[in-house]
Amino acid sequence: MTEVAIVRGTTPQDMTVKALQMVKADEVLSKQKPLLIKPNYINASHPSTGITTDSRIIEGAVKFLRQHNLKEVIIGEGSGFADTLEAFKVAGVDTVAERWQAKMVDLNKDEFIEVVPKNPLALRRVQIAKTALESTIISVPKLKPHRLAGVTLSLKNMMGAVKSKGTIHNHLSQKIVDLVSIIKPSVAVVDGIIAGEGHETSGNPVEMNLVIAGTDSVAVDAVGAAVMCIPPESVKHLCLAEETGLGTCRLERIEILGEPLERVKKKFRTSSLSKFLVHLG
């Protein structure tokens, strides 16, 4: 059984530390490589809109890393529809980085390396930010649905490390899995403080006061989907990720620590592509 923690509360930094402690995240984090905290800043919206990652979750992750003597911490993102550093500023990431002496990187301006996935489902070659390739990754997405992918959580969040993000949307589910086969997060921490319903940029906030974390990013995303009452088995890229050996998306194979799923789940409104034709991210 893989373990996923659900923590509910009102202090996001402490909740994040607690969730990471519960799943023993320090045991899978390398001290030989930089640690890349990869949030989701598709645009420069404030986290209170339910669109972008709460900087308090990032701060909790950094605090946890420092507590375990993990020093080389990078906060990196490649925004899809905004200047990344401006998005960091709006969310307060710059303040967190300064307080903890963490490095901020705009992955859109990083050096890119072309990678050819082994036995790809759809992605024949892809240019990935060097920082992501050379780091141990902690994916820190927002809890929200997605018009094309079903959910946009820790796996889809890896698209921020790619050049020409729009090309990924064709055969999206398969390409997410191909990408994750190259840069799979070692740890996933989902920001469910103020989640977002509707779709990935709809700006319909839902107060949930949750942090979801684990060391199997597929399992974390499955639990995140279930919290939104989206069946994990209906999310194609999660099923494909399990089929290719990247993790498990079957809830019966996941031990949930902390808050029981039945106590925290809420039916989220979702939006299809037929209703919304812009702002894919």
Secondary structure, DSSP 8 states (H G I E B T S, - for coil): -EEEEEEESS-HHHHHHHHHHHTTGGGG--SSS-EEEEE--SSS--GGGTSS--HHHHHHHHHHHHHTT---EEEEE--SSS-HHHHHHHHTHHHHHHHHT-EEEEGGGS-EEEE--SS-SS---EEEEHHHHTSEEEEE-B--EETTTEE-STTGGGGGGBSSGGGGGTTHHHHHHHHHTTS--SEEEEEEEEEEEBSTTS-EEEEEEEEEEES-HHHHHHHHHHHTT--GGG-HHHHHHHHTTS----GGGEEEEES-HHHH-----B--TTT--S---
